[in-house]
Amino acid sequence: MTKIIGIAGSLRNGSFNSALLRAASELAPQGVALEIATLKGIPLYDGDMEIIEGIPPAVITLQEQIAGADGLLLATPEYNNSMPGVFKNALDWLSRPPSEVVRIFGNRPVAVIGATPGGFGTVLSQNAWLPVLRTLGTRPWFGGRLLVSRAHQVFNESGEMTDAAVRKQLEDFLAGFVEFIQAGNKS
């Protein structure tokens, strides 16, 4: 069984990116489990807090989920032409202490997708993740791109994906990412 951890970069209950991950978990290929993790409970990074209190429990939980997975799927919103602060903050915590970076992120296959109500998808946010993913030593997948624009027309009020074309794009994207994960695990 191939295990992928999916994380949405929004805390909003009605998040389009959380809906995108739920759709992805339904469309995951046979033999793949896509588990959705959360950023809720992760405080703003504070070096003094880290020294005094240590790594917060929500961070440790997410670190272990990622370390135990075959791949990581980031569903990123786009805020002001870049990644959301809450998402970057989580990755900053997840890279603490620095001695854990290789165990958690080292050579881990990562793919980035995103949904937004805007017309250009999340292209700038996805691009903004590249230097972060490089710094963490991940193995990003560049074989596909999923940029969901006008997300309010792709998902209904219940957060279900209703657009058949985007559904097919997501299914194809996941198949490619899983192939990338499995090919890397064989080498």
N, CA and C atoms as an extended XYZ file, in Angstrom:
561
Properties=species:S:1:pos:R:3:atomname:S:1:resname:S:1:resid:I:1 pbc="F F F"
N         0.848       -1.181        0.000 N   MET     1
C         0.000        0.000        0.000 CA  MET     1
C         0.890        1.240        0.000 C   MET     1
N         0.674        2.124       -0.935 N   THR     2
C         1.384        3.396       -0.992 CA  THR     2
C         0.599        4.406       -0.164 C   THR     2
N         1.304        5.090        0.746 N   LYS     3
C         0.650        6.045        1.635 CA  LYS     3
C         1.114        7.460        1.303 C   LYS     3
N         0.148        8.342        1.080 N   ILE     4
C         0.409        9.749        0.816 CA  ILE     4
C        -0.258       10.573        1.906 C   ILE     4
N         0.460       11.550        2.426 N   ILE     5
C        -0.104       12.511        3.366 CA  ILE     5
C        -0.441       13.766        2.579 C   ILE     5
N        -1.682       14.215        2.683 N   GLY     6
C        -2.111       15.448        2.040 CA  GLY     6
C        -2.337       16.527        3.079 C   GLY     6
N        -1.837       17.727        2.795 N   ILE     7
C        -2.012       18.850        3.717 CA  ILE     7
C        -2.554       20.035        2.933 C   ILE     7
N        -3.650       20.596        3.410 N   ALA     8
C        -4.202       21.816        2.814 CA  ALA     8
C        -3.651       23.019        3.562 C   ALA     8
N        -3.290       24.044        2.819 N   GLY     9
C        -2.676       25.223        3.402 CA  GLY     9
C        -3.647       26.286        3.853 C   GLY     9
N        -4.842       25.890        4.208 N   SER    10
C        -5.854       26.824        4.687 CA  SER    10
C        -6.495       26.254        5.946 C   SER    10
N        -6.821       27.128        6.869 N   LEU    11
C        -7.495       26.697        8.096 CA  LEU    11
C        -9.009       26.826        8.002 C   LEU    11
N        -9.491       27.444        6.939 N   ARG    12
C       -10.920       27.716        6.776 CA  ARG    12
C       -11.703       26.408        6.625 C   ARG    12
N       -12.813       26.290        7.330 N   ASN    13
C       -13.630       25.077        7.255 CA  ASN    13
C       -14.104       24.792        5.833 C   ASN    13
N       -14.464       25.811        5.081 N   GLY    14
C       -14.939       25.630        3.719 CA  GLY    14
C       -13.845       25.756        2.676 C   GLY    14
N       -12.623       25.463        3.041 N   SER    15
C       -11.460       25.619        2.164 CA  SER    15
C       -11.595       24.817        0.869 C   SER    15
N       -11.353       25.485       -0.260 N   PHE    16
C       -11.342       24.788       -1.550 CA  PHE    16
C       -10.194       23.787       -1.611 C   PHE    16
N        -9.081       24.084       -0.954 N   ASN    17
C        -7.945       23.171       -0.985 CA  ASN    17
C        -8.181       21.937       -0.133 C   ASN    17
N        -8.915       22.083        0.957 N   SER    18
C        -9.322       20.898        1.718 CA  SER    18
C       -10.283       20.053        0.880 C   SER    18
N       -11.190       20.715        0.173 N   ALA    19
C       -12.113       19.998       -0.716 CA  ALA    19
C       -11.344       19.284       -1.828 C   ALA    19
N       -10.310       19.930       -2.328 N   LEU    20
C        -9.487       19.316       -3.373 CA  LEU    20
C        -8.811       18.051       -2.843 C   LEU    20
N        -8.316       18.095       -1.613 N   LEU    21
C        -7.707       16.908       -1.025 CA  LEU    21
C        -8.728       15.803       -0.768 C   LEU    21
N        -9.927       16.181       -0.346 N   ARG    22
C       -10.968       15.147       -0.154 CA  ARG    22
C       -11.281       14.462       -1.480 C   ARG    22
N       -11.372       15.245       -2.545 N   ALA    23
C       -11.609       14.661       -3.867 CA  ALA    23
C       -10.436       13.768       -4.256 C   ALA    23
N        -9.225       14.208       -3.953 N   ALA    24
C        -8.038       13.407       -4.273 CA  ALA    24
C        -8.056       12.078       -3.522 C   ALA    24
N        -8.483       12.093       -2.270 N   SER    25
C        -8.515       10.839       -1.511 CA  SER    25
C        -9.521        9.864       -2.107 C   SER    25
N       -10.616       10.396       -2.671 N   GLU    26
C       -11.608        9.544       -3.329 CA  GLU    26
C       -11.093        9.002       -4.666 C   GLU    26
N       -10.251        9.776       -5.339 N   LEU    27
C        -9.778        9.406       -6.680 CA  LEU    27
C        -8.420        8.712       -6.678 C   LEU    27
N        -7.851        8.502       -5.503 N   ALA    28
C        -6.538        7.864       -5.428 CA  ALA    28
C        -6.581        6.505       -6.122 C   ALA    28
N        -5.527        6.172       -6.848 N   PRO    29
C        -5.489        4.875       -7.530 CA  PRO    29
C        -5.593        3.702       -6.553 C   PRO    29
N        -5.961        2.577       -7.093 N   GLN    30
C        -6.039        1.337       -6.315 CA  GLN    30
C        -4.704        1.096       -5.623 C   GLN    30
N        -4.740        0.716       -4.363 N   GLY    31
C        -3.518        0.434       -3.619 CA  GLY    31
C        -2.853        1.671       -3.035 C   GLY    31
N        -3.561        2.803       -3.059 N   VAL    32
C        -3.022        4.054       -2.529 CA  VAL    32
C        -3.977        4.587       -1.471 C   VAL    32
N        -3.412        4.942       -0.325 N   ALA    33
C        -4.184        5.590        0.732 CA  ALA    33
C        -3.707        7.028        0.846 C   ALA    33
N        -4.616        7.963        0.661 N   LEU    34
C        -4.296        9.375        0.818 CA  LEU    34
C        -4.945        9.845        2.110 C   LEU    34
N        -4.108       10.102        3.099 N   GLU    35
C        -4.559       10.528        4.425 CA  GLU    35
C        -4.423       12.046        4.516 C   GLU    35
N        -5.475       12.711        4.936 N   ILE    36
C        -5.463       14.169        5.030 CA  ILE    36
C        -5.090       14.583        6.448 C   ILE    36
N        -4.015       15.368        6.545 N   ALA    37
C        -3.543       15.891        7.830 CA  ALA    37
C        -4.007       17.340        7.962 C   ALA    37
N        -3.776       17.923        9.116 N   THR    38
C        -4.241       19.283        9.362 CA  THR    38
C        -3.131       20.168        9.917 C   THR    38
N        -3.271       21.457        9.659 N   LEU    39
C        -2.378       22.461       10.232 CA  LEU    39
C        -2.949       23.044       11.524 C   LEU    39
N        -4.185       22.685       11.835 N   LYS    40
C        -4.822       23.246       13.033 CA  LYS    40
C        -4.030       22.852       14.280 C   LYS    40
N        -3.877       23.815       15.159 N   GLY    41
C        -3.154       23.576       16.402 CA  GLY    41
C        -1.680       23.913       16.335 C   GLY    41
N        -1.171       24.277       15.157 N   ILE    42
C         0.237       24.648       15.040 CA  ILE    42
C         0.355       26.151       15.311 C   ILE    42
N         1.097       26.524       16.363 N   PRO    43
C         1.217       27.949       16.692 CA  PRO    43
C         2.173       28.663       15.738 C   PRO    43
N         2.182       29.983       15.825 N   LEU    44
C         3.185       30.745       15.080 CA  LEU    44
C         4.563       30.341       15.578 C   LEU    44
N         5.513       30.201       14.631 N   TYR    45
C         6.851       29.795       15.043 CA  TYR    45
C         7.467       30.867       15.930 C   TYR    45
N         8.039       30.416       17.041 N   ASP    46
C         8.688       31.302       17.996 CA  ASP    46
C         9.863       30.519       18.574 C   ASP    46
N        11.079       30.967       18.274 N   GLY    47
C        12.271       30.281       18.750 CA  GLY    47
C        12.345       30.203       20.262 C   GLY    47
N        11.828       31.232       20.950 N   ASP    48
C        11.814       31.188       22.415 CA  ASP    48
C        10.882       30.081       22.906 C   ASP    48
N         9.720       29.948       22.258 N   MET    49
C         8.781       28.885       22.632 CA  MET    49
C         9.432       27.516       22.418 C   MET    49
N        10.141       27.386       21.311 N   GLU    50
C        10.798       26.109       21.023 CA  GLU    50
C        11.803       25.757       22.114 C   GLU    50
N        12.582       26.743       22.571 N   ILE    51
C        13.581       26.501       23.612 CA  ILE    51
C        12.904       26.164       24.943 C   ILE    51
N        11.881       26.918       25.297 N   ILE    52
C        11.247       26.757       26.614 CA  ILE    52
C        10.312       25.555       26.668 C   ILE    52
N         9.473       25.400       25.634 N   GLU    53
C         8.429       24.368       25.664 CA  GLU    53
C         8.715       23.167       24.762 C   GLU    53
N         9.657       23.312       23.864 N   GLY    54
C         9.941       22.238       22.921 CA  GLY    54
C         9.017       22.304       21.709 C   GLY    54
N         9.044       21.269       20.916 N   ILE    55
C         8.232       21.206       19.705 CA  ILE    55
C         6.782       20.930       20.106 C   ILE    55
N         5.826       21.740       19.609 N   PRO    56
C         4.415       21.540       19.977 CA  PRO    56
C         3.890       20.164       19.534 C   PRO    56
N         2.987       19.586       20.309 N   PRO    57
C         2.432       18.268       19.972 CA  PRO    57
C         1.836       18.193       18.564 C   PRO    57
N         1.146       19.238       18.104 N   ALA    58
C         0.554       19.202       16.759 CA  ALA    58
C         1.638       19.099       15.693 C   ALA    58
N         2.792       19.701       15.944 N   VAL    59
C         3.912       19.628       15.001 CA  VAL    59
C         4.500       18.219       15.000 C   VAL    59
N         4.696       17.662       16.188 N   ILE    60
C         5.253       16.303       16.287 CA  ILE    60
C         4.344       15.303       15.578 C   ILE    60
N         3.052       15.437       15.774 N   THR    61
C         2.093       14.542       15.105 CA  THR    61
C         2.250       14.624       13.591 C   THR    61
N         2.309       15.841       13.061 N   LEU    62
C         2.434       16.007       11.618 CA  LEU    62
C         3.794       15.538       11.118 C   LEU    62
N         4.842       15.770       11.882 N   GLN    63
C         6.165       15.262       11.506 CA  GLN    63
C         6.129       13.740       11.347 C   GLN    63
N         5.509       13.061       12.291 N   GLU    64
C         5.448       11.596       12.253 CA  GLU    64
C         4.584       11.107       11.094 C   GLU    64
N         3.499       11.828       10.799 N   GLN    65
C         2.665       11.448        9.662 CA  GLN    65
C         3.466       11.537        8.360 C   GLN    65
N         4.204       12.614        8.196 N   ILE    66
C         5.000       12.798        6.978 CA  ILE    66
C         6.113       11.759        6.910 C   ILE    66
N         6.839       11.567        8.021 N   ALA    67
C         7.948       10.616        8.041 CA  ALA    67
C         7.484        9.194        7.738 C   ALA    67
N         6.227        8.867        8.074 N   GLY    68
C         5.706        7.527        7.839 CA  GLY    68
C         5.036        7.348        6.491 C   GLY    68
N         5.086        8.382        5.663 N   ALA    69
C         4.404        8.325        4.361 CA  ALA    69
C         5.399        8.118        3.227 C   ALA    69
N         4.873        7.604        2.122 N   ASP    70
C         5.682        7.431        0.914 CA  ASP    70
C         5.765        8.714        0.098 C   ASP    70
N         4.785        9.608        0.285 N   GLY    71
C         4.763       10.853       -0.467 CA  GLY    71
C         3.968       11.911        0.272 C   GLY    71
N         4.173       13.158       -0.146 N   LEU    72
C         3.517       14.304        0.475 CA  LEU    72
C         2.845       15.128       -0.617 C   LEU    72
N         1.571       15.436       -0.426 N   LEU    73
C         0.798       16.231       -1.381 CA  LEU    73
C         0.364       17.521       -0.695 C   LEU    73
N         0.885       18.643       -1.183 N   LEU    74
C         0.551       19.952       -0.629 CA  LEU    74
C        -0.523       20.593       -1.492 C   LEU    74
N        -1.630       20.978       -0.876 N   ALA    75
C        -2.710       21.680       -1.582 CA  ALA    75
C        -2.670       23.127       -1.121 C   ALA    75
N        -2.122       23.977       -1.977 N   THR    76
C        -1.847       25.342       -1.558 CA  THR    76
C        -2.806       26.375       -2.124 C   THR    76
N        -3.374       27.200       -1.263 N   PRO    77
C        -4.075       28.381       -1.750 CA  PRO    77
C        -3.029       29.371       -2.279 C   PRO    77
N        -3.499       30.455       -2.844 N   GLU    78
C        -2.599       31.531       -3.255 CA  GLU    78
C        -3.089       32.818       -2.618 C   GLU    78
N        -2.266       33.372       -1.750 N   TYR    79
C        -2.586       34.626       -1.074 CA  TYR    79
C        -1.574       35.676       -1.526 C   TYR    79
N        -2.051       36.766       -2.084 N   ASN    80
C        -1.175       37.863       -2.507 CA  ASN    80
C        -0.013       37.377       -3.373 C   ASN    80
N        -0.347       36.524       -4.346 N   ASN    81
C         0.609       35.998       -5.321 CA  ASN    81
C         1.683       35.094       -4.727 C   ASN    81
N         1.415       34.463       -3.590 N   SER    82
C         2.398       33.571       -2.999 CA  SER    82
C         1.705       32.554       -2.089 C   SER    82
N         2.530       31.803       -1.363 N   MET    83
C         2.010       30.791       -0.451 CA  MET    83
C         1.407       31.450        0.787 C   MET    83
N         0.430       30.805        1.407 N   PRO    84
C        -0.163       31.335        2.636 CA  PRO    84
C         0.834       31.288        3.799 C   PRO    84
N         0.819       32.320        4.615 N   GLY    85
C         1.709       32.370        5.770 CA  GLY    85
C         1.515       31.207        6.721 C   GLY    85
N         0.272       30.790        6.940 N   VAL    86
C         0.000       29.693        7.867 CA  VAL    86
C         0.642       28.386        7.367 C   VAL    86
N         0.695       28.212        6.057 N   PHE    87
C         1.295       27.004        5.480 CA  PHE    87
C         2.814       27.043        5.612 C   PHE    87
N         3.408       28.172        5.279 N   LYS    88
C         4.864       28.321        5.403 CA  LYS    88
C         5.270       28.196        6.858 C   LYS    88
N         4.507       28.789        7.767 N   ASN    89
C         4.778       28.682        9.195 CA  ASN    89
C         4.817       27.209        9.628 C   ASN    89
N         3.872       26.424        9.143 N   ALA    90
C         3.838       25.002        9.502 CA  ALA    90
C         5.108       24.301        9.035 C   ALA    90
N         5.548       24.581        7.822 N   LEU    91
C         6.771       23.953        7.312 CA  LEU    91
C         7.987       24.416        8.103 C   LEU    91
N         7.973       25.675        8.560 N   ASP    92
C         9.072       26.156        9.398 CA  ASP    92
C         9.133       25.360       10.698 C   ASP    92
N         7.983       25.106       11.320 N   TRP    93
C         7.954       24.281       12.529 CA  TRP    93
C         8.361       22.840       12.212 C   TRP    93
N         7.864       22.317       11.098 N   LEU    94
C         8.149       20.921       10.751 CA  LEU    94
C         9.635       20.667       10.516 C   LEU    94
N        10.387       21.714       10.225 N   SER    95
C        11.823       21.566        9.986 CA  SER    95
C        12.632       21.738       11.282 C   SER    95
N        11.963       21.711       12.430 N   ARG    96
C        12.624       21.855       13.725 CA  ARG    96
C        12.600       20.539       14.479 C   ARG    96
N        13.615       20.164       15.179 N   PRO    97
C        14.947       20.717       15.093 CA  PRO    97
C        15.574       20.364       13.747 C   PRO    97
N        16.583       21.115       13.328 N   PRO    98
C        17.189       20.877       12.014 CA  PRO    98
C        17.682       19.445       11.806 C   PRO    98
N        18.038       18.782       12.890 N   SER    99
C        18.521       17.396       12.775 CA  SER    99
C        17.436       16.442       12.278 C   SER    99
N        16.167       16.851       12.317 N   GLU   100
C        15.051       16.005       11.886 CA  GLU   100
C        14.675       16.193       10.421 C   GLU   100
N        15.226       17.198        9.758 N   VAL   101
C        14.817       17.525        8.394 CA  VAL   101
C        15.006       16.343        7.450 C   VAL   101
N        16.134       15.683        7.523 N   VAL   102
C        16.393       14.562        6.613 CA  VAL   102
C        15.404       13.433        6.863 C   VAL   102
N        15.124       13.130        8.108 N   ARG   103
C        14.179       12.044        8.424 CA  ARG   103
C        12.774       12.366        7.929 C   ARG   103
N        12.367       13.603        8.060 N   ILE   104
C        11.003       13.984        7.711 CA  ILE   104
C        10.856       14.280        6.220 C   ILE   104
N        11.804       15.021        5.661 N   PHE   105
C        11.657       15.500        4.285 CA  PHE   105
C        12.666       14.918        3.293 C   PHE   105
N        13.774       14.412        3.766 N   GLY   106
C        14.866       14.006        2.890 CA  GLY   106
C        14.452       13.037        1.795 C   GLY   106
N        14.569       13.476        0.565 N   ASN   107
C        14.262       12.681       -0.632 CA  ASN   107
C        12.802       12.215       -0.684 C   ASN   107
N        11.937       12.843        0.099 N   ARG   108
C        10.520       12.478        0.104 CA  ARG   108
C         9.845       13.037       -1.149 C   ARG   108
N         9.153       12.200       -1.907 N   PRO   109
C         8.414       12.690       -3.073 CA  PRO   109
C         7.326       13.674       -2.638 C   PRO   109
N         7.280       14.825       -3.310 N   VAL   110
C         6.310       15.870       -2.988 CA  VAL   110
C         5.681       16.381       -4.278 C   VAL   110
N         4.385       16.598       -4.234 N   ALA   111
C         3.675       17.243       -5.339 CA  ALA   111
C         2.862       18.388       -4.761 C   ALA   111
N         2.663       19.423       -5.577 N   VAL   112
C         1.920       20.596       -5.146 CA  VAL   112
C         0.746       20.806       -6.098 C   VAL   112
N        -0.434       20.983       -5.514 N   ILE   113
C        -1.648       21.292       -6.263 CA  ILE   113
C        -2.278       22.505       -5.594 C   ILE   113
N        -3.303       23.058       -6.192 N   GLY   114
C        -3.951       24.175       -5.534 CA  GLY   114
C        -5.231       24.599       -6.219 C   GLY   114
N        -6.096       25.207       -5.424 N   ALA   115
C        -7.381       25.700       -5.912 CA  ALA   115
C        -7.594       27.111       -5.391 C   ALA   115
N        -8.202       27.940       -6.235 N   THR   116
C        -8.465       29.328       -5.867 CA  THR   116
C        -9.703       29.831       -6.606 C   THR   116
N       -10.413       30.784       -6.025 N   PRO   117
C       -11.543       31.370       -6.748 CA  PRO   117
C       -11.097       32.245       -7.921 C   PRO   117
N        -9.842       32.651       -7.935 N   GLY   118
C        -9.318       33.510       -9.001 CA  GLY   118
C        -9.185       32.794      -10.328 C   GLY   118
N        -8.815       33.552      -11.338 N   GLY   119
C        -8.756       33.019      -12.692 CA  GLY   119
C        -7.432       32.416      -13.117 C   GLY   119
N        -6.377       32.560      -12.317 N   PHE   120
C        -5.063       32.081      -12.741 CA  PHE   120
C        -4.598       30.840      -11.984 C   PHE   120
N        -5.476       30.207      -11.262 N   GLY   121
C        -5.066       29.046      -10.485 CA  GLY   121
C        -4.111       29.474       -9.397 C   GLY   121
N        -3.254       28.588       -8.992 N   THR   122
C        -2.305       28.872       -7.914 CA  THR   122
C        -0.868       28.795       -8.426 C   THR   122
N        -0.657       29.224       -9.649 N   VAL   123
C         0.657       29.093      -10.281 CA  VAL   123
C         1.753       29.818       -9.501 C   VAL   123
N         1.483       31.005       -9.003 N   LEU   124
C         2.517       31.743       -8.276 CA  LEU   124
C         2.789       31.123       -6.912 C   LEU   124
N         1.763       30.659       -6.245 N   SER   125
C         1.950       29.978       -4.966 CA  SER   125
C         2.740       28.685       -5.156 C   SER   125
N         2.383       27.912       -6.172 N   GLN   126
C         3.100       26.663       -6.415 CA  GLN   126
C         4.569       26.938       -6.715 C   GLN   126
N         4.841       27.965       -7.508 N   ASN   127
C         6.233       28.319       -7.803 CA  ASN   127
C         6.970       28.775       -6.547 C   ASN   127
N         6.286       29.471       -5.648 N   ALA   128
C         6.913       29.955       -4.413 CA  ALA   128
C         7.352       28.802       -3.514 C   ALA   128
N         6.724       27.650       -3.654 N   TRP   129
C         7.098       26.493       -2.834 CA  TRP   129
C         8.411       25.859       -3.266 C   TRP   129
N         8.827       26.069       -4.502 N   LEU   130
C         9.998       25.352       -5.017 CA  LEU   130
C        11.273       25.571       -4.206 C   LEU   130
N        11.654       26.823       -3.849 N   PRO   131
C        12.878       26.968       -3.051 CA  PRO   131
C        12.758       26.344       -1.662 C   PRO   131
N        11.569       26.348       -1.086 N   VAL   132
C        11.357       25.744        0.230 CA  VAL   132
C        11.551       24.228        0.126 C   VAL   132
N        10.935       23.629       -0.889 N   LEU   133
C        11.040       22.179       -1.068 CA  LEU   133
C        12.475       21.759       -1.370 C   LEU   133
N        13.188       22.590       -2.122 N   ARG   134
C        14.606       22.322       -2.416 CA  ARG   134
C        15.417       22.375       -1.123 C   ARG   134
N        15.192       23.405       -0.319 N   THR   135
C        15.930       23.570        0.941 CA  THR   135
C        15.699       22.398        1.884 C   THR   135
N        14.492       21.870        1.899 N   LEU   136
C        14.169       20.744        2.778 CA  LEU   136
C        14.684       19.411        2.240 C   LEU   136
N        15.202       19.401        1.026 N   GLY   137
C        15.769       18.174        0.466 CA  GLY   137
C        14.746       17.199       -0.063 C   GLY   137
N        13.548       17.690       -0.396 N   THR   138
C        12.510       16.805       -0.932 CA  THR   138
C        12.820       16.456       -2.390 C   THR   138
N        12.024       15.560       -2.917 N   ARG   139
C        12.114       15.173       -4.327 CA  ARG   139
C        10.804       15.580       -4.998 C   ARG   139
N        10.712       16.849       -5.459 N   PRO   140
C         9.461       17.323       -6.071 CA  PRO   140
C         9.173       16.618       -7.397 C   PRO   140
N         7.884       16.408       -7.634 N   TRP   141
C         7.438       15.822       -8.897 CA  TRP   141
C         7.022       16.952       -9.833 C   TRP   141
N         7.646       16.983      -11.002 N   PHE   142
C         7.354       18.018      -11.988 CA  PHE   142
C         6.645       17.459      -13.215 C   PHE   142
N         6.160       16.233      -13.125 N   GLY   143
C         5.543       15.585      -14.269 CA  GLY   143
C         4.122       16.023      -14.559 C   GLY   143
N         3.555       16.820      -13.701 N   GLY   144
C         2.195       17.288      -13.908 CA  GLY   144
C         1.956       18.545      -13.109 C   GLY   144
N         0.908       19.237      -13.458 N   ARG   145
C         0.551       20.459      -12.726 CA  ARG   145
C        -0.962       20.514      -12.628 C   ARG   145
N        -1.456       20.855      -11.460 N   LEU   146
C        -2.896       20.992      -11.273 CA  LEU   146
C        -3.167       22.353      -10.655 C   LEU   146
N        -3.743       23.222      -11.458 N   LEU   147
C        -4.058       24.594      -11.061 CA  LEU   147
C        -5.560       24.773      -11.226 C   LEU   147
N        -6.291       24.709      -10.128 N   VAL   148
C        -7.744       24.813      -10.195 CA  VAL   148
C        -8.144       26.275      -10.007 C   VAL   148
N        -8.599       26.893      -11.093 N   SER   149
C        -9.092       28.261      -11.008 CA  SER   149
C       -10.613       28.240      -10.914 C   SER   149
N       -11.172       29.367      -10.490 N   ARG   150
C       -12.624       29.506      -10.327 CA  ARG   150
C       -13.207       28.334       -9.528 C   ARG   150
N       -12.547       28.062       -8.408 N   ALA   151
C       -12.903       26.894       -7.584 CA  ALA   151
C       -14.356       26.913       -7.128 C   ALA   151
N       -14.942       28.070       -6.983 N   HIS   152
C       -16.347       28.159       -6.565 CA  HIS   152
C       -17.286       27.563       -7.623 C   HIS   152
N       -16.770       27.362       -8.852 N   GLN   153
C       -17.558       26.718       -9.906 CA  GLN   153
C       -17.217       25.236      -10.041 C   GLN   153
N       -16.143       24.806       -9.374 N   VAL   154
C       -15.680       23.417       -9.448 CA  VAL   154
C       -16.257       22.581       -8.310 C   VAL   154
N       -16.502       23.243       -7.169 N   PHE   155
C       -17.031       22.568       -5.981 CA  PHE   155
C       -18.401       23.128       -5.647 C   PHE   155
N       -19.281       22.267       -5.158 N   ASN   156
C       -20.596       22.755       -4.726 CA  ASN   156
C       -20.517       23.270       -3.284 C   ASN   156
N       -21.647       23.695       -2.740 N   GLU   157
C       -21.682       24.270       -1.392 CA  GLU   157
C       -21.235       23.269       -0.324 C   GLU   157
N       -21.349       21.982       -0.600 N   SER   158
C       -20.933       20.944        0.348 CA  SER   158
C       -19.460       20.583        0.211 C   SER   158
N       -18.778       21.228       -0.729 N   GLY   159
C       -17.368       20.944       -0.934 CA  GLY   159
C       -17.092       19.744       -1.818 C   GLY   159
N       -18.104       19.279       -2.529 N   GLU   160
C       -17.914       18.140       -3.438 CA  GLU   160
C       -17.527       18.650       -4.813 C   GLU   160
N       -16.567       17.970       -5.429 N   MET   161
C       -16.135       18.354       -6.770 CA  MET   161
C       -17.211       17.961       -7.773 C   MET   161
N       -17.705       18.931       -8.519 N   THR   162
C       -18.781       18.683       -9.483 CA  THR   162
C       -18.329       18.847      -10.929 C   THR   162
N       -17.113       19.300      -11.152 N   ASP   163
C       -16.600       19.532      -12.497 CA  ASP   163
C       -15.891       18.267      -12.999 C   ASP   163
N       -16.465       17.621      -13.998 N   ALA   164
C       -15.930       16.343      -14.501 CA  ALA   164
C       -14.545       16.508      -15.109 C   ALA   164
N       -14.288       17.610      -15.784 N   ALA   165
C       -12.982       17.820      -16.424 CA  ALA   165
C       -11.881       17.966      -15.368 C   ALA   165
N       -12.151       18.727      -14.324 N   VAL   166
C       -11.157       18.892      -13.255 CA  VAL   166
C       -10.978       17.578      -12.507 C   VAL   166
N       -12.059       16.847      -12.331 N   ARG   167
C       -11.991       15.528      -11.679 CA  ARG   167
C       -11.039       14.604      -12.445 C   ARG   167
N       -11.148       14.599      -13.772 N   LYS   168
C       -10.268       13.775      -14.614 CA  LYS   168
C        -8.823       14.266      -14.526 C   LYS   168
N        -8.623       15.591      -14.516 N   GLN   169
C        -7.270       16.140      -14.378 CA  GLN   169
C        -6.643       15.699      -13.055 C   GLN   169
N        -7.430       15.753      -11.987 N   LEU   170
C        -6.949       15.348      -10.667 CA  LEU   170
C        -6.610       13.864      -10.649 C   LEU   170
N        -7.467       13.065      -11.226 N   GLU   171
C        -7.226       11.619      -11.283 CA  GLU   171
C        -5.932       11.315      -12.046 C   GLU   171
N        -5.725       11.968      -13.179 N   ASP   172
C        -4.504       11.776      -13.970 CA  ASP   172
C        -3.271       12.268      -13.209 C   ASP   172
N        -3.413       13.406      -12.541 N   PHE   173
C        -2.316       13.954      -11.754 CA  PHE   173
C        -1.893       12.951      -10.676 C   PHE   173
N        -2.861       12.422       -9.951 N   LEU   174
C        -2.569       11.465       -8.888 CA  LEU   174
C        -1.906       10.202       -9.420 C   LEU   174
N        -2.379        9.718      -10.546 N   ALA   175
C        -1.775        8.523      -11.151 CA  ALA   175
C        -0.305        8.777      -11.473 C   ALA   175
N        -0.009        9.951      -12.017 N   GLY   176
C         1.373       10.292      -12.335 CA  GLY   176
C         2.235       10.434      -11.094 C   GLY   176
N         1.696       11.074      -10.067 N   PHE   177
C         2.454       11.247       -8.833 CA  PHE   177
C         2.727        9.901       -8.173 C   PHE   177
N         1.736        9.033       -8.141 N   VAL   178
C         1.924        7.706       -7.542 CA  VAL   178
C         2.974        6.917       -8.322 C   VAL   178
N         2.939        7.013       -9.623 N   GLU   179
C         3.961        6.334      -10.451 CA  GLU   179
C         5.357        6.857      -10.092 C   GLU   179
N         5.481        8.160       -9.908 N   PHE   180
C         6.748        8.792       -9.528 CA  PHE   180
C         7.210        8.268       -8.166 C   PHE   180
N         6.298        8.185       -7.204 N   ILE   181
C         6.624        7.673       -5.873 CA  ILE   181
C         7.120        6.235       -5.971 C   ILE   181
N         6.361        5.418       -6.668 N   GLN   182
C         6.683        3.988       -6.735 CA  GLN   182
C         7.968        3.737       -7.511 C   GLN   182
N         8.246        4.520       -8.535 N   ALA   183
C         9.497        4.370       -9.290 CA  ALA   183
C        10.697        4.716       -8.414 C   ALA   183
N        10.550        5.739       -7.579 N   GLY   184
C        11.625        6.139       -6.676 CA  GLY   184
C        11.857        5.139       -5.580 C   GLY   184
N        10.818        4.438       -5.156 N   ASN   185
C        10.946        3.439       -4.102 CA  ASN   185
C        11.639        2.176       -4.594 C   ASN   185
N        11.640        1.959       -5.917 N   LYS   186
C        12.277        0.761       -6.488 CA  LYS   186
C        13.756        0.967       -6.719 C   LYS   186
N        14.173        2.229       -6.812 N   SER   187
C        15.589        2.462       -7.129 CA  SER   187
C        16.457        2.522       -5.899 C   SER   187
